[in-house]
Amino acid sequence: MAIVMLGTSLPSRRHRLRRLIPQGVQARAAIVIAIITLPLLILLIVSERDRYQLATILQRDGHQTALHDAAVAALWQLSLGVCSVVAAAGLMAVVIEFRLLRPMRRLTFAASRLADGQLDTQVDVGGLYMPDMRTLGITLNQMARILEKIALTDSLTAIANRRQFDHVVAGEVKRSMRMKRGLALLLVDVDKFKNYNDLYGHIRGDLCLKRIAAALQSAVRRPSDLVARYGGEEFAVLLPDTDEAGAHAVARELLAAVRSLNIPHDAWERSIVTISVGLAVSIPPPIVEPTVLIERADQALYAAKQAGRDRIVAAEQITRAA
């Protein structure tokens, strides 16, 4: 039923989903049916033949009572044969349901979720008894992991993209509230990057972003820290379990790492590529929504650019100044 409903609701995928059923599965199902039913059918045919031959002989010799007894015995044997066939068919249906159809529905459902973009889909291969289906389940899980990695990685810089950042920051804000630990966010903007692109071209601009992304990634050392491309020439660095002092220390390392690249920038008074950093920390007071933390860091970044760029400004500095 699940397969029928899926095929009805997603007619454009019907051909693609049918390909998920390996040819070996169909062949094995046919072999199982043949092995179970052929001997029973042969038994019934032989019984019918013997009954016919016996009835013919007895009728010819005039043995009516014996004919009746033979007919009853043949009928009883035929009934037993029919019951055996029905029982075998029922057993076969149960085996096919649990060994073939149910795993097929699981694989088809998982493939449909992947096609819909639900990349967290995983197939439990423990209930897949046929080697072909188990291999297909493992392959689907590998595909899901690869697609999820691709979907969460920026294609240019090979670091986390905005989608991954949005997912991680939402979870980290909740964890920060629950654990009552600090959560710092650094928003990074490449100074005068439009002027850089206008002067050197977009190909060198892309190469510049790649080098900056690598420098930012090398400046953070904890596995829990996240460096992501936030959009265009902006990057985000998320630092769990970090207070304002720790965030300032990391921000200084980011500035130094980019400066040490010594990428020429003749359209900027520093003569090399630099960055501006806006810093915000979730405590105190605790931040309930990720958008609040992002907005505070963005305001700090704007203040850093207004103050002359190539510097760090914390949201707390703006609050204290106000």
C-alpha positions as CSV (number, residue, x, y, z in Angstrom):
1,M,0.0,0.0,0.0
2,A,2.8,2.4,0.8
3,I,4.4,1.8,-2.5
4,V,1.1,2.3,-4.4
5,M,0.4,5.6,-2.5
6,L,4.0,6.8,-3.1
7,G,3.7,6.0,-6.8
8,T,0.4,7.8,-7.0
9,S,1.5,10.9,-5.1
10,L,4.8,11.1,-7.0
11,P,4.1,10.0,-10.5
12,S,7.2,11.7,-11.9
13,R,9.4,9.5,-9.7
14,R,7.8,6.2,-10.5
15,H,10.4,5.0,-13.0
16,R,13.2,6.2,-10.8
17,L,11.8,4.4,-7.7
18,R,11.3,1.1,-9.6
19,R,15.0,1.1,-10.4
20,L,15.6,0.8,-6.7
21,I,14.4,-2.9,-6.8
22,P,17.4,-5.0,-7.8
23,Q,16.8,-7.5,-10.6
24,G,18.2,-10.2,-8.3
25,V,15.3,-9.6,-5.8
26,Q,12.8,-10.2,-8.5
27,A,14.6,-13.4,-9.7
28,R,14.8,-14.8,-6.1
29,A,11.2,-14.1,-5.4
30,A,10.2,-16.0,-8.6
31,I,12.5,-18.9,-7.6
32,V,11.0,-19.1,-4.1
33,I,7.4,-19.2,-5.5
34,A,8.4,-21.9,-8.0
35,I,10.1,-24.0,-5.4
36,I,7.1,-23.9,-3.0
37,T,4.2,-24.3,-5.4
38,L,5.6,-26.6,-8.1
39,P,5.8,-29.7,-5.9
40,L,2.3,-29.1,-4.6
41,L,0.9,-28.6,-8.0
42,I,2.6,-31.8,-9.2
43,L,1.1,-33.6,-6.2
44,L,-2.4,-32.4,-7.0
45,I,-2.0,-33.4,-10.7
46,V,-0.8,-36.9,-9.8
47,S,-3.7,-37.3,-7.3
48,E,-6.2,-36.3,-9.9
49,R,-4.7,-38.7,-12.4
50,D,-4.7,-41.7,-10.0
51,R,-8.3,-40.9,-8.9
52,Y,-9.4,-40.8,-12.6
53,Q,-7.7,-44.1,-13.4
54,L,-9.1,-45.9,-10.3
55,A,-12.6,-44.6,-11.0
56,T,-12.4,-45.8,-14.6
57,I,-11.3,-49.3,-13.5
58,L,-13.9,-49.7,-10.8
59,Q,-16.7,-48.4,-13.0
60,R,-15.8,-50.9,-15.7
61,D,-15.8,-53.8,-13.2
62,G,-19.1,-52.7,-11.6
63,H,-17.8,-52.1,-8.1
64,Q,-20.0,-49.2,-7.1
65,T,-19.2,-49.3,-3.3
66,A,-15.5,-49.3,-4.0
67,L,-16.0,-46.5,-6.5
68,H,-17.7,-44.5,-3.8
69,D,-14.9,-45.1,-1.3
70,A,-12.2,-44.3,-3.9
71,A,-14.0,-41.1,-4.8
72,V,-14.2,-40.1,-1.1
73,A,-10.5,-40.9,-0.5
74,A,-9.6,-38.9,-3.6
75,L,-11.7,-36.0,-2.5
76,W,-10.1,-36.0,0.9
77,Q,-6.6,-36.2,-0.6
78,L,-7.6,-33.3,-2.9
79,S,-8.8,-31.3,0.1
80,L,-5.5,-31.9,1.9
81,G,-3.6,-30.8,-1.2
82,V,-5.7,-27.6,-1.5
83,C,-5.2,-26.9,2.2
84,S,-1.4,-27.4,1.8
85,V,-1.3,-25.1,-1.2
86,V,-3.3,-22.4,0.8
87,A,-1.0,-22.8,3.8
88,A,2.1,-22.7,1.6
89,A,0.8,-19.6,-0.1
90,G,0.1,-17.9,3.2
91,L,3.5,-18.7,4.5
92,M,5.0,-17.5,1.2
93,A,3.0,-14.3,1.5
94,V,4.3,-13.7,5.0
95,V,7.9,-14.4,3.9
96,I,7.6,-12.1,0.9
97,E,6.0,-9.3,3.1
98,F,8.8,-9.3,5.7
99,R,11.7,-10.3,3.6
100,L,10.9,-8.4,0.4
101,L,8.0,-5.9,0.3
102,R,8.6,-4.3,3.7
103,P,12.3,-3.7,3.1
104,M,11.4,-2.4,-0.4
105,R,9.0,0.1,1.1
106,R,11.7,1.3,3.6
107,L,14.2,1.8,0.8
108,T,11.7,3.5,-1.4
109,F,10.6,5.8,1.4
110,A,14.2,6.7,2.2
111,A,15.0,7.4,-1.4
112,S,11.9,9.7,-1.7
113,R,13.0,11.6,1.4
114,L,16.4,12.1,-0.1
115,A,14.8,13.3,-3.4
116,D,12.8,15.8,-1.3
117,G,16.0,17.2,0.2
118,Q,15.7,15.6,3.6
119,L,19.3,14.8,3.9
120,D,19.2,13.5,7.4
121,T,17.6,10.3,6.1
122,Q,19.2,7.1,7.2
123,V,18.2,3.5,6.5
124,D,18.4,0.8,9.2
125,V,20.1,-2.0,7.4
126,G,19.7,-4.4,10.2
127,G,16.3,-5.6,8.8
128,L,17.5,-6.0,5.3
129,Y,18.2,-9.7,4.9
130,M,18.9,-9.9,1.2
131,P,22.5,-8.9,0.3
132,D,21.3,-6.8,-2.6
133,M,18.9,-4.8,-0.4
134,R,21.5,-4.5,2.4
135,T,24.0,-3.1,-0.2
136,L,21.4,-0.7,-1.5
137,G,20.6,0.5,2.1
138,I,24.3,1.1,2.8
139,T,24.6,3.0,-0.5
140,L,21.6,5.2,0.3
141,N,23.2,6.1,3.7
142,Q,26.5,6.9,2.1
143,M,24.6,9.1,-0.5
144,A,22.8,10.9,2.3
145,R,26.0,11.7,4.1
146,I,27.7,12.9,0.9
147,L,24.8,15.0,-0.1
148,E,24.5,16.5,3.3
149,K,28.2,17.4,3.3
150,I,27.8,19.0,-0.1
151,A,24.7,20.9,1.0
152,L,26.4,22.2,4.1
153,T,29.7,23.3,2.5
154,D,30.4,26.5,0.6
155,S,31.4,25.5,-2.9
156,L,34.0,28.3,-3.3
157,T,35.8,28.3,0.1
158,A,35.2,24.6,1.2
159,I,34.1,25.8,4.7
160,A,30.6,25.7,6.2
161,N,28.0,27.6,4.3
162,R,25.1,29.8,5.6
163,R,22.7,26.8,5.8
164,Q,25.1,25.0,8.2
165,F,25.7,28.1,10.2
166,D,22.0,28.7,10.7
167,H,21.5,25.1,11.9
168,V,24.4,25.2,14.3
169,V,23.8,28.6,15.8
170,A,20.2,27.7,16.6
171,G,21.4,24.6,18.5
172,E,24.2,26.4,20.2
173,V,22.0,29.2,21.5
174,K,19.7,26.6,23.1
175,R,22.7,24.8,24.6
176,S,24.1,28.1,25.9
177,M,20.8,28.9,27.7
178,R,20.6,25.4,29.1
179,M,24.2,25.1,30.3
180,K,24.4,28.9,31.2
181,R,27.7,29.1,29.3
182,G,28.9,31.9,27.0
183,L,28.4,31.8,23.3
184,A,30.4,34.2,21.1
185,L,29.8,35.2,17.5
186,L,32.3,37.0,15.3
187,L,31.0,38.5,12.0
188,V,33.9,39.2,9.7
189,D,33.9,41.4,6.6
190,V,36.7,41.8,4.1
191,D,37.6,45.5,3.9
192,K,37.0,47.3,0.6
193,F,36.4,44.0,-1.2
194,K,34.3,45.6,-3.9
195,N,37.2,47.8,-4.7
196,Y,39.4,44.7,-4.8
197,N,37.2,43.0,-7.3
198,D,37.0,46.1,-9.5
199,L,40.7,46.4,-9.5
200,Y,41.9,42.8,-9.8
201,G,38.8,41.0,-11.3
202,H,36.5,38.4,-9.9
203,I,38.9,35.4,-10.5
204,R,41.5,36.9,-8.2
205,G,38.6,38.0,-5.9
206,D,37.5,34.4,-5.5
207,L,41.1,33.3,-4.8
208,C,41.4,36.0,-2.2
209,L,38.2,34.7,-0.4
210,K,39.6,31.1,-0.5
211,R,42.8,32.2,1.2
212,I,41.0,34.3,3.8
213,A,38.7,31.4,4.6
214,A,41.7,29.1,5.1
215,A,43.4,31.7,7.3
216,L,40.2,32.1,9.4
217,Q,39.9,28.3,9.7
218,S,43.5,28.0,10.9
219,A,43.0,30.6,13.5
220,V,40.4,28.6,15.4
221,R,41.6,25.4,17.1
222,R,38.7,23.8,18.9
223,P,36.5,21.2,17.1
224,S,33.4,22.9,18.4
225,D,34.3,26.2,16.8
226,L,32.6,26.9,13.5
227,V,33.9,29.1,10.6
228,A,31.3,29.7,7.9
229,R,30.9,31.8,4.8
230,Y,28.0,34.0,5.8
231,G,27.5,35.6,2.4
232,G,29.5,37.4,-0.2
233,E,32.7,38.6,1.5
234,E,31.3,38.1,5.0
235,F,32.3,35.2,7.3
236,A,30.9,34.1,10.6
237,V,32.9,32.5,13.4
238,L,30.9,30.8,16.2
239,L,32.6,30.1,19.5
240,P,30.7,28.0,22.0
241,D,31.7,28.2,25.7
242,T,33.5,31.5,25.2
243,D,33.3,34.7,27.1
244,E,34.1,38.2,25.9
245,A,37.8,38.0,26.7
246,G,38.2,34.7,24.9
247,A,36.2,36.1,21.9
248,H,38.5,39.1,21.7
249,A,41.6,36.9,21.8
250,V,40.2,34.8,18.8
251,A,39.3,38.0,17.0
252,R,42.8,39.3,17.3
253,E,44.1,36.1,15.9
254,L,41.7,36.4,12.9
255,L,43.0,39.9,12.1
256,A,46.6,38.8,12.4
257,A,46.0,35.7,10.3
258,V,44.6,37.7,7.4
259,R,47.2,40.4,7.6
260,S,50.0,37.7,7.5
261,L,48.7,36.6,4.1
262,N,50.0,40.0,2.7
263,I,47.6,39.9,-0.2
264,P,48.2,43.2,-2.1
265,H,45.3,45.6,-2.2
266,D,46.2,48.9,-4.0
267,A,42.6,50.2,-3.7
268,W,42.8,50.3,0.1
269,E,45.0,52.6,2.1
270,R,46.5,49.6,4.1
271,S,47.9,48.3,0.8
272,I,47.1,44.7,1.9
273,V,43.8,42.9,2.4
274,T,42.4,43.3,5.9
275,I,39.2,42.4,7.8
276,S,36.8,44.1,10.2
277,V,35.3,42.1,13.0
278,G,32.0,42.6,14.9
279,L,31.8,40.7,18.2
280,A,28.8,39.7,20.3
281,V,28.6,37.4,23.4
282,S,25.4,35.8,24.6
283,I,26.0,36.4,28.4
284,P,25.0,38.4,30.3
285,P,22.1,38.6,29.7
286,P,21.2,35.3,28.0
287,I,20.1,35.5,24.4
288,V,16.9,33.6,23.6
289,E,16.9,33.8,19.7
290,P,19.8,33.4,17.3
291,T,18.6,36.4,15.4
292,V,19.3,38.6,18.4
293,L,22.9,37.4,18.7
294,I,23.4,37.9,14.9
295,E,21.9,41.4,15.0
296,R,24.2,42.5,17.8
297,A,27.3,41.1,16.0
298,D,26.1,42.8,12.8
299,Q,25.7,46.2,14.6
300,A,29.2,45.8,16.0
301,L,30.6,45.0,12.6
302,Y,28.9,48.1,11.2
303,A,30.5,50.1,13.9
304,A,33.9,48.6,13.1
305,K,33.6,49.7,9.5
306,Q,32.4,53.1,10.4
307,A,35.4,53.5,12.8
308,G,37.8,53.0,9.9
309,R,37.9,49.2,9.3
310,D,40.7,46.8,10.1
311,R,39.7,46.5,13.7
312,I,37.5,44.7,16.3
313,V,34.4,46.2,17.8
314,A,32.3,44.4,20.5
315,A,28.6,44.9,20.8
316,E,29.1,45.4,24.6
317,Q,31.3,48.4,23.7
318,I,28.4,50.0,21.8
319,T,26.0,49.2,24.7
320,R,28.4,50.8,27.3
321,A,29.0,53.8,25.1
322,A,25.3,54.4,24.7
